[in-house]
Amino acid sequence: MNIRETFIFSFESLRDRKLRTILTILMVMSGSALLVAVSGIGASFSDSFNKQIRNLAPNILFISSSQQAQGGGGPGIGGGTPTPPKITLNSAVVNRIHSLPLVTDVISTYRGSVTLQSQSESKNGAILSMDPQKLRMVAPTLEFTDGSTVQPNNPAAMIVAQDVANPPGDANPFLVLGQSVRATYSFVDADTGRQKEQSKNFIITGIMKETGNPTIDNGIVINLQAGNSLLQKSGKFDSLFVIAQSADAVDIVEQEIRDLYSNNIGINTVKAILKTIQQFTGGINAFLSSIAIVSLIVGAVGIITTLYTAVVERTREIGTLKAIGAQNRNILALFLVEALLIGIFGATLGLLSGIGFGYALSAGIRPGNGAYTPPIFLASDMFRVWMISVGLSIIAGLFPALKASRLLPIAALRSQ
């Protein structure tokens, strides 16, 4: 019995048991489709995160006064109480870090939450006080809407993100260029313990287009002088952007800053953020893939059941084949080819249906901004899923095939 005859005979055997064969193929298909959909969504999430990270300058270090826990964790890791900062970020710290040989610049920032009052509307937002001329150092892809101007020496100038000026879901813009807006900051007076408010009027001089950088895309930017006054900072910065000469110099600069301030200062880099995101998305993808693998295993169990039942039903047929000269290897090949065909049909249909399933899932799973992120189907992932499905089908068919090949001709012929 040659290969062609083996495939024809196996195909005919599957066709004789249409319903059982179709159900088994559907089980394999469902597992393959789920695995394809999960791979596509996982690749899409990874690509989306990587694009956002690329919108951050790779040569930036983020410095805060929060103490760095031993082992790289942040304050309060493990449920403990955060340790009060030991380092105050002020102009002396800025100058000392700026003096490091591989540091190009240090951007000081104040941060806080304010309420913006525009005519009869008010909205809360996060304010970032810094030199507005250096915004592109933080977000290299930053662009402004037409008519925007950057006025670094004007304490009344305010630049806002596109989503702040035109909140998603609102029919009318909240802020437009040239408009006056009142910013109010609430704080607790250190001397009296009472809550107070500080307010200041600003003019919208610039609107930033979306960059993919969350710090910028949700930001309200004013200069340092205005931020220090409005947010009651007394010259104590909340964070620093340290600009290294190149991405390759980041690790060296981080170690030099660590040598100066030990773990009494918090340091984050784009590389560290990317690693954390990759670990997070990798964990999610592994979990979802494990569910899909379980579905494939269920399909494999279906193949075992289908072929084992076929062996029992076709015992006399197997005996007849052996009586007319079929060898054990021929019988083994027949049943393995049946498993292979089930795997091929199920895996192929699974790839096609998995693509549609992936788009359907992506439409239902949207990030916080509601943007649709289509799945990304890589040829390598599709081939890997196809090979796993087919390989698992062959392995599942091995036990029934071995049982069939080991039947004795006389015993098989006597079977009713």
N, C-alpha and C positions, 0 to 999 in steps of 0.2 A: 504494500500500500504506500503510494508516494505522497508527497506533501499536498498536491492538488486534491487527490482523492480524500485525504484526511480532512481537509477544510470543507469539502463538499459534503462529506458524510456527517461531519459535526454540525454544519449549518442546517442540514436536513433534520437532524435530531432535535435541534433547538426549535425549528419551525413546527415540528410535530407537537411540541409542548408550548404553544404560543403564549397562553396566559401566564404560565409560570415563568417563562423566559422574560416576558415584558415586565412583570413585577420585579424580577431580579435586576433587570437593566435599570429600572426606575430607581431602585435602592442605590445602585452604584452612581447613577446620574445625580441624585440628590446630594450625595456626599461630595462629588466632584464640583457640582455647581456651588455649593456652600463654600468650599475651599477656594474656588476661583473668585467668588464675590469678596470673601474676606481678604484675599491677597490684593485684589484691586483697590479696596477701600484702605487697607493698610499702606499700600504704596502711595495712594493719594494723600493720606494724612502726613506721611513722612515727607513727601515732596512739598506740601503746603508749609510744614514747619521749617523745612530747610530754606524755602524762599523767604520766610519771615526773618530767619536768622541772617540770611545774606543781606537783608536790608539794614542790619546792624553792622557798623564798621568792625571788621575782624581784629583791628588793632586797639580796641577800647577795653579798659578795665573799669569796672563799676566799684567804687569805694564807698563804704558806709561806716558809720561810727559803731555799728553793732559788732559785738565781739564774735570772732570765728571760733566755733566749738572745735575741740580736738577731733581729728579724723575728718574734718571738712564740713561738718554739719553746721547749721545756723543756730542762732540762739533759741533756747527753749526746746531743742530736739529731745524727744523721749518724754515729753510731758513736764519737764522741769520749768521753773520760773526763769524767764529771760534775765540775763545778767546786765545790770546797768552799764552803759558805755563808759569805758575808761579814757577814750580819746575824744576830744572835742575837735571837730573839723573846722579849723579857722584859717585865716590867711597864712599863719606860720606853718601849718601842715601843708598847705597848698604850695608854698615856696620851697619847702624841703623836698616834697615829691617832685616838683618841677625841676629841681637841681640835679636829679638823677640823669646819668648820661644818655640813656635810651628813651627818655621821655620828651616828646615834642611839645605837649601842652597839657594843662590841667584845667578842666572846666568846672567851676564851682556852681552848685545849685541849691536853691531852697525849694521845699515842696510843702504842699498843704492842700486842703479841700476848702473851696469857697462856694458861695452862692452868687450866681450872676443874675442881676435884675435888669431886664430889658423891657422898657415900657410896662406892660401889665403882666409880663411873663417872668418866671424865675426858674433857674435850673442849677443843680449842683454839678460841680466839676473839679477835676484835679488840676492844680496850678503848678507850673514848673517855672521857677525864676532862674534865669541864666542869661548869659550874653547871647542875644538872638542871632548875632553874626556867626556864631559857632554851631548853629543847629545842624548844618550839613556835615559837620564832623561826627555828629551822633547818628544822623540818618543821611547817608550819602545820596540816596535817591530822592531826597525831598524836593518838591516843587510847590510853587505858590500859584494861586489863581490870578488871573489877569487883574492888574490894578493894585496888587499888594505891594507894600513897601516895608523894608526892615529898618527900623529906627532905633538903633542900639542905645543912643544917649537920651531918648525921650522916655521919662518915667511914666508918662500917661499912655504910652503905646502898648497895645495888646495884640498878640497874634493867636489865633485859635485854629483848631483842627477842623477839617471839613465836617466831621460828625457832630462837632459842637455847634458850628454855625448852622448846619442843616441836619437836625436830629433825625435819624431814620424813623419813618412812620409819620412824621409831622408834615402836614400839607404845605406850610409856609416856613420860610427860614427864620431861625431864632435871632441870628446876627448877620449883618451885612457890613461890607467895607464902609468906613466913615461913621458908623453908628456909635453912639455913646452907650456905655454899659457900666453898671455899678457892681463892684465886687465886694462881698462882705465875708470877713473871716471871723469865726467864733473861736474863742480861746478862754482858758481859765487863768485869771490873774495870779501870778506866783506869790504876791504879797497878801492879797485878801482872800484868795480861794474862790472868788466869785467869777461867774462866767461873764465875759465881755465880748463886744463886737468891735471890729475895726473895718471901716469901709473906705473905698477909694474909687473915683471915677476914672474910666479908661476910654480910649478911642480905638476901635477895631481898625488896625492898619494892615493886617495881613490874614489871609486864610490859607492854611496848608492843605494841599491835596493828600489823599491817602497814600501812605508809604508801605504799610505792612508792619511798621514798627509800633508796637502798642504804646510805648512811652510818648510818641509823637502823635499818633492817630487819635488819642483821647485827651490831648493836652491843651492847656491854656498857658501861653508863654508871655511872661513879662520880664523886664530886665532886673538885674540884681538889686539895684537901688530901690525900685518899687517893691520887690519881693521882701527885702529886709524890713522895710517899713510896714507893709501890709500884714505880713505874717509874724511880726514881732520876734524876729530871729536874733537880733543883737549881734550880728556878724557870725553866728554859728551855723555852718552849712549842714544840710541834711545828707548830701552825697556829693561825690566828685566823679567826673568822667576823666580818666587818665588816658591820654592819647600816646601810645607807644610809636616808635619810629616805623615799625612794621609789625605784621602779624607774627612773624618769627621771633620778635623781641618781647612778646607779651609774657611768656613764661619767665624770662629773665627779670623783667620789670616787676612782675608779681613777687618773685623771690626777694628782690631788693627792698620792696615795700614791706614784705613780711620780716625781713631782717631789721628794719627800722622800728616796726610797731608790733612784732610778734603776732599773737592771736587776738590782740586788743583792737583789731580793726577788721571790718568785713570786706572781702575781695571776691568779686565774681567776674568771670570773663565770658565772652561769647562761646569759647570752646567748652567751658564747663556747662553753660546753659544748654548747648547743643547736645552734649553727652547725656545730660539729665533727660532731655526731651526724647532722645533716641532710646534710652532705657525705658522710659514710660510707654512710648508707642510700641517698642519691642515687646514689652510685657503684655499689652493689650492684644497685639497681633498673635502672640504665642497662645494666649488664652482662647481667642476666637478660632485659631487654627486647630487647637486641640479638640474643640467642639466638632469642627468639620471632619477631623480624623476619626472621631468616634462614629460619626455618621457613615464614613467610608467602611469602618470595621463592621458596622451593622450590615452594610451591603455585602461585605465579604462573607458574613455569616449566612446571608441569603444565598450566596453562590454555593457554599458548602451544603446547605439544605437542599437546594435545587439539584445539584449534581449527585448528592448521596441518594436522594430519592430516585433519580434517574438510574443509578446503578442497581438499586433494588428492583425497579420496574423492568430493567433490561437485562436481567441476569441470564435468561435463556438466549437472548440475542448475543450477549458476550460469549456464552458457551459455544454458540454456532460459529461465531467468527473465529474462535480459537480452534474449533474442530476443523475448519477449512484452511487452517494454516496461519492465522493471525498470531503474531508474537506478543509477548507481554508489553513490549515497547510500543507496538501499534495501538493497543488498547489504552495504554497510558497517554499516548499522543492524542487519541481521539477526545478524551475527556479534558485534557489540558487545553486543547484547541477550543473546546466549548467554553471553558472558563475564559480563555483569551478573547474570544469573540464577544462574550458578555462584557468583559472589561473594556474592549475597544468601543463597542456601541455605547456603553454607559459613560465612559470617559469623554468621548467625543460630544455626545449630547450634553454632558455636564458642562463642558467648556462653553458651548453655545448658550445654554440656558443660564450659566453662571454670569456671563457678561450682562445679560438683561437683568438678572437678579441684583448684580452689583450696582447698576444704575438706579434700580428701584430703591435699594437700601440707602444709597447716597442721597437720593431725593428726600428721604425721611430723616436722615442724620445730618443736621446742619449745625455749624458753629454758632456762637453767640450772635454774630452779626447777620445771621440768616443767609449768608452767601452760599450758593450751590457749588460744591466741590466735586466734580465728576471723578469716578474711579479711574485708576491708571492700571491698565493690564499689560504687564511686561511679558515679552515672548518667553523669557527664561522661566518666569513663574508659571505661565500656562503649560509649558513643556514639562515642568517639574510635577505639576498637578496631574497631568495626563499620564506620566510615567508611574506616579504613585498609585493611581487608580488601576491602571492595567497590571502593574506588578503585584498589587494586593489581590487582584482577581485571580491571577495565576497561582499565587501562594494558597489562596482559598480553595482552588480547584485541585490542589496537589493530593490532599487526603482521599477524596472520592476517587480520583484517578488511580492512585496506588491500590486502593481496595479493588477497583474494577480489574486492574491488570493482574492481580494475584488470585483471581478466582480460578479454581480448577475446572477444566472443560467438562468433565464428567459430572461434577457437582452442579455446575451451572445448567447443564442440559436436563438434569433431573428436577430442577426447580420448577415449581408450578407458577 
